[in-house]
Amino acid sequence: MLGAIIGDLAASTYLRDKNEFYAHLIGKDAIVSELSVAVLWTITAVREWNHLNDDLRLKQFIAHLWSVEHQEHIELSEEIREWTACPNMWKHHVGVGMFLMRQGTYSYWFDWESGKRDRIDFGMDKEEMYASMFLSKMLTLLRLGWTKEEVWRELGSVFQGCFKDWQWKTETGKSLSYLFRAWDSFNKAFDFGSAIHNAVRMVGDLRLNCALTGMIAAAMYGCGQYFIKERYDHKHQSPIQLKIPEFLYEVYSNELERIKKQLNWVNVFWAKNDSRTNIERHTYTHIESRFNNIRVCGEIHRRILKSFAPDWEHRFSFYKDNGWVYLCRSGFILGRFRFHYNNGDFIMKDIQGSGFDKNIDEPLHDIISSIKQEWPLLTDLFKYYSCYSTEDKCPDAFKGTVKEKFWEGERSFFETQMDNLGKWIDEGRKAIDSSDNPKLISMAKRLGSERFGVVFYINTLFAKWNPEDSMEWIFEY
């Protein structure tokens, strides 16, 4: 979702100033198109109306964004201007680009694994139906940590056959041709920025190529930072933070905040373009390590993939990239390894060094120890209970209030359930998937999957004694 908007802005920059594009990806004068509008519209439609095929509301939404006040920040195609201005002109998809943006954004809310609808339910021709199905599956699997090779195999013979036989490299085509170009741009890339670089070289509508590539690439790489290879970085600048322009935040801060909350809710691993790494080519070699063949439980495996933002106290962090888990620190990659699943546990295999430091056992020990022992502190898991306090009793200010229940529940979780955090995350997500209470859903997305997992446990704990109570009491959390 954010990747699509950033891809749209990057395309705008490329069309205006190619030097600025390669130096910063997004220039200060970049503007959005109807592709970003389609993403923002879908957020609003899913959250407030669930009327994704309401063309009248979509027209009103576009007209609001493309007002006199904001015309300088948005560039609509002639087709969209004509469609918006004509009350009797109805098109379900308003062009290939709007359709793909709406479908991709929708997939972040209701993916094919959740058991809910994975495609927007309005009239589609056969090609659009296949494009919708492939895009939804692609985004879901990538954000769950599947490798490019695994996703390619899962997309199946229809996708693979058309990808090989169709003339999408030389002819503009429609929805599937754009999807093939976006997949190829992403598949040949090594991070988010390089995927966008590949997309600008493709035939067809440049903005759609970049927006769709950005949407797909962000599912694996994230889109928090733009890295530049040293040979092109004459100013030796740090990674550039990729930000949404202020004018969009001024008008659509609610939609953009919902996107961030949803991404935090569904993401299961720390991504490359959100980490403190670099994109230089490294030569990895197998090294002797006492962590080779070490077995970790499912919960520790989950935490390693989820990782955290490093700080002065915790200098090292992990990120996942195409099946490998990388160990990095302050712009340097120390090494990498892979997990192999075995009888309910995960085994660390194929430990490789990058040449930066021959001994990576010490940093591996430091970060894994932190993940095992300090996870509540690293992730700000608890709101009321201080699990590192020397005085383990409920504060007087909480006694006699609902906060006492929350404190007791968090303490119980810390003492008995930390190894089962992943289980409670899954239980909480299932509850939200089946809920029709917008206030509960909003609360869960605001808290994030881990903290809501704790809250769901607390509700389950106290429901033993108060089975008639609804979950609404946790709104005070």
WOPEMO-V494063 format. One record per residue. N is the residue number from 1. RES is the residue in three letters. D_FIRST is the distance of its C-alpha to the first C-alpha in Angstrom with 1 decimal. Layout:
BEGIN
n;res;d_first
N;RES;D_FIRST
N;RES;D_FIRST
END
This chain:
BEGIN
n;res;d_first
1;MET;0.0
2;LEU;3.8
3;GLY;5.2
4;ALA;5.2
5;ILE;6.7
6;ILE;8.8
7;GLY;9.8
8;ASP;10.9
9;LEU;12.8
10;ALA;14.3
11;ALA;15.6
12;SER;17.1
13;THR;18.8
14;TYR;20.1
15;LEU;21.6
16;ARG;23.3
17;ASP;24.4
18;LYS;24.1
19;ASN;25.8
20;GLU;23.3
21;PHE;20.4
22;TYR;22.0
23;ALA;23.2
24;HIS;20.1
25;LEU;17.2
26;ILE;16.3
27;GLY;19.5
28;LYS;20.6
29;ASP;21.0
30;ALA;17.6
31;ILE;16.5
32;VAL;13.6
33;SER;14.2
34;GLU;13.7
35;LEU;10.6
36;SER;8.8
37;VAL;11.1
38;ALA;10.1
39;VAL;6.6
40;LEU;8.8
41;TRP;11.4
42;THR;10.0
43;ILE;9.3
44;THR;12.9
45;ALA;14.3
46;VAL;13.4
47;ARG;14.5
48;GLU;17.6
49;TRP;18.8
50;ASN;17.4
51;HIS;18.6
52;LEU;15.9
53;ASN;18.5
54;ASP;20.2
55;ASP;20.7
56;LEU;22.8
57;ARG;20.3
58;LEU;17.7
59;LYS;20.4
60;GLN;21.2
61;PHE;17.7
62;ILE;17.6
63;ALA;21.2
64;HIS;20.5
65;LEU;17.9
66;TRP;20.2
67;SER;23.2
68;VAL;26.1
69;GLU;24.8
70;HIS;21.5
71;GLN;22.4
72;GLU;22.7
73;HIS;19.0
74;ILE;17.6
75;GLU;18.9
76;LEU;19.0
77;SER;20.6
78;GLU;24.1
79;GLU;23.0
80;ILE;20.6
81;ARG;23.3
82;GLU;25.9
83;TRP;23.9
84;THR;23.1
85;ALA;26.8
86;CYS;28.5
87;PRO;28.8
88;ASN;30.3
89;MET;27.8
90;TRP;25.5
91;LYS;22.9
92;HIS;20.7
93;HIS;17.9
94;VAL;18.7
95;GLY;18.5
96;VAL;16.7
97;GLY;13.7
98;MET;13.0
99;PHE;13.7
100;LEU;11.4
101;MET;8.3
102;ARG;9.5
103;GLN;10.5
104;GLY;7.5
105;THR;5.6
106;TYR;9.2
107;SER;9.7
108;TYR;7.9
109;TRP;10.6
110;PHE;13.4
111;ASP;13.7
112;TRP;17.0
113;GLU;18.4
114;SER;18.5
115;GLY;21.0
116;LYS;19.1
117;ARG;18.1
118;ASP;15.5
119;ARG;15.5
120;ILE;15.7
121;ASP;19.4
122;PHE;20.8
123;GLY;23.1
124;MET;21.9
125;ASP;24.2
126;LYS;24.7
127;GLU;22.5
128;GLU;19.5
129;MET;20.3
130;TYR;20.3
131;ALA;17.1
132;SER;15.4
133;MET;17.1
134;PHE;16.5
135;LEU;12.7
136;SER;12.5
137;LYS;15.1
138;MET;13.7
139;LEU;10.3
140;THR;12.5
141;LEU;15.3
142;LEU;13.6
143;ARG;12.0
144;LEU;15.5
145;GLY;17.1
146;TRP;18.7
147;THR;19.9
148;LYS;19.3
149;GLU;22.8
150;GLU;22.4
151;VAL;19.3
152;TRP;21.3
153;ARG;24.2
154;GLU;22.4
155;LEU;21.0
156;GLY;24.7
157;SER;27.3
158;VAL;26.0
159;PHE;22.8
160;GLN;25.0
161;GLY;27.8
162;CYS;25.9
163;PHE;24.1
164;LYS;27.6
165;ASP;29.5
166;TRP;27.4
167;GLN;27.7
168;TRP;24.1
169;LYS;25.1
170;THR;27.5
171;GLU;26.5
172;THR;23.5
173;GLY;23.4
174;LYS;20.9
175;SER;17.9
176;LEU;19.2
177;SER;20.3
178;TYR;16.9
179;LEU;15.5
180;PHE;18.6
181;ARG;18.1
182;ALA;14.5
183;TRP;15.9
184;ASP;19.0
185;SER;17.3
186;PHE;15.4
187;ASN;18.5
188;LYS;20.8
189;ALA;18.8
190;PHE;19.6
191;ASP;16.6
192;PHE;13.4
193;GLY;15.6
194;SER;18.0
195;ALA;15.5
196;ILE;14.7
197;HIS;18.5
198;ASN;19.1
199;ALA;16.9
200;VAL;19.0
201;ARG;22.1
202;MET;21.2
203;VAL;22.9
204;GLY;21.3
205;ASP;18.9
206;LEU;17.8
207;ARG;14.8
208;LEU;13.5
209;ASN;14.5
210;CYS;12.6
211;ALA;9.2
212;LEU;9.5
213;THR;10.9
214;GLY;8.4
215;MET;5.8
216;ILE;9.0
217;ALA;10.5
218;ALA;8.1
219;ALA;8.9
220;MET;12.5
221;TYR;12.9
222;GLY;10.4
223;CYS;10.0
224;GLY;12.5
225;GLN;15.4
226;TYR;16.8
227;PHE;20.0
228;ILE;22.8
229;LYS;25.7
230;GLU;29.0
231;ARG;30.8
232;TYR;28.4
233;ASP;28.2
234;HIS;31.5
235;LYS;30.8
236;HIS;30.0
237;GLN;27.1
238;SER;24.9
239;PRO;21.3
240;ILE;19.4
241;GLN;16.8
242;LEU;13.7
243;LYS;13.2
244;ILE;11.8
245;PRO;15.0
246;GLU;17.3
247;PHE;17.7
248;LEU;14.2
249;TYR;14.8
250;GLU;18.2
251;VAL;17.3
252;TYR;14.0
253;SER;14.3
254;ASN;14.2
255;GLU;10.9
256;LEU;9.4
257;GLU;11.6
258;ARG;10.6
259;ILE;7.0
260;LYS;9.1
261;LYS;11.7
262;GLN;9.8
263;LEU;8.6
264;ASN;12.3
265;TRP;13.5
266;VAL;12.4
267;ASN;12.7
268;VAL;16.2
269;PHE;16.8
270;TRP;16.8
271;ALA;15.1
272;LYS;16.9
273;ASN;15.1
274;ASP;15.2
275;SER;18.9
276;ARG;22.2
277;THR;23.0
278;ASN;23.7
279;ILE;23.2
280;GLU;26.9
281;ARG;28.5
282;HIS;30.4
283;THR;33.2
284;TYR;33.1
285;THR;36.3
286;HIS;37.2
287;ILE;39.0
288;GLU;41.2
289;SER;39.5
290;ARG;40.6
291;PHE;37.1
292;ASN;37.4
293;ASN;37.6
294;ILE;36.9
295;ARG;35.8
296;VAL;33.2
297;CYS;32.4
298;GLY;29.1
299;GLU;28.3
300;ILE;28.9
301;HIS;26.9
302;ARG;23.9
303;ARG;24.5
304;ILE;24.9
305;LEU;21.5
306;LYS;19.8
307;SER;21.9
308;PHE;21.7
309;ALA;21.8
310;PRO;25.3
311;ASP;27.9
312;TRP;31.6
313;GLU;32.7
314;HIS;30.3
315;ARG;30.0
316;PHE;28.5
317;SER;25.2
318;PHE;23.6
319;TYR;20.4
320;LYS;19.7
321;ASP;19.3
322;ASN;20.0
323;GLY;22.5
324;TRP;24.2
325;VAL;24.2
326;TYR;25.0
327;LEU;27.1
328;CYS;26.6
329;ARG;27.9
330;SER;27.4
331;GLY;26.3
332;PHE;28.6
333;ILE;28.0
334;LEU;31.0
335;GLY;30.5
336;ARG;28.6
337;PHE;29.4
338;ARG;28.3
339;PHE;28.7
340;HIS;30.8
341;TYR;30.9
342;ASN;34.5
343;ASN;35.9
344;GLY;33.3
345;ASP;33.0
346;PHE;31.3
347;ILE;33.4
348;MET;32.5
349;LYS;33.5
350;ASP;33.6
351;ILE;33.7
352;GLN;33.6
353;GLY;34.2
354;SER;32.8
355;GLY;36.2
356;PHE;35.1
357;ASP;37.1
358;LYS;39.4
359;ASN;39.3
360;ILE;35.9
361;ASP;37.5
362;GLU;37.9
363;PRO;34.2
364;LEU;33.2
365;HIS;35.8
366;ASP;34.6
367;ILE;30.9
368;ILE;31.7
369;SER;34.3
370;SER;31.9
371;ILE;29.4
372;LYS;32.3
373;GLN;34.2
374;GLU;31.9
375;TRP;28.6
376;PRO;28.9
377;LEU;29.5
378;LEU;26.7
379;THR;24.1
380;ASP;25.8
381;LEU;26.2
382;PHE;29.0
383;LYS;29.5
384;TYR;33.2
385;TYR;34.9
386;SER;35.6
387;CYS;36.2
388;TYR;37.8
389;SER;40.3
390;THR;44.0
391;GLU;44.9
392;ASP;43.4
393;LYS;44.1
394;CYS;42.2
395;PRO;42.4
396;ASP;44.9
397;ALA;42.4
398;PHE;40.4
399;LYS;43.5
400;GLY;44.1
401;THR;40.5
402;VAL;37.4
403;LYS;36.3
404;GLU;39.2
405;LYS;37.6
406;PHE;34.3
407;TRP;36.2
408;GLU;38.3
409;GLY;35.3
410;GLU;33.5
411;ARG;36.8
412;SER;37.3
413;PHE;33.9
414;PHE;34.6
415;GLU;38.0
416;THR;37.4
417;GLN;33.7
418;MET;32.0
419;ASP;32.4
420;ASN;30.8
421;LEU;27.6
422;GLY;25.5
423;LYS;27.4
424;TRP;26.8
425;ILE;23.1
426;ASP;23.2
427;GLU;25.6
428;GLY;23.5
429;ARG;20.4
430;LYS;22.8
431;ALA;24.2
432;ILE;20.9
433;ASP;20.0
434;SER;23.4
435;SER;23.5
436;ASP;23.6
437;ASN;24.2
438;PRO;21.3
439;LYS;23.0
440;LEU;23.0
441;ILE;19.4
442;SER;18.4
443;MET;20.9
444;ALA;19.6
445;LYS;16.0
446;ARG;17.6
447;LEU;20.0
448;GLY;17.7
449;SER;18.8
450;GLU;21.8
451;ARG;23.4
452;PHE;22.9
453;GLY;24.6
454;VAL;27.5
455;VAL;27.7
456;PHE;27.7
457;TYR;30.6
458;ILE;32.4
459;ASN;32.2
460;THR;33.5
461;LEU;36.2
462;PHE;37.6
463;ALA;37.3
464;LYS;40.2
465;TRP;42.5
466;ASN;40.9
467;PRO;39.8
468;GLU;39.9
469;ASP;37.3
470;SER;33.8
471;MET;30.7
472;GLU;30.6
473;TRP;32.8
474;ILE;29.9
475;PHE;28.2
476;GLU;30.6
477;TYR;29.1
END
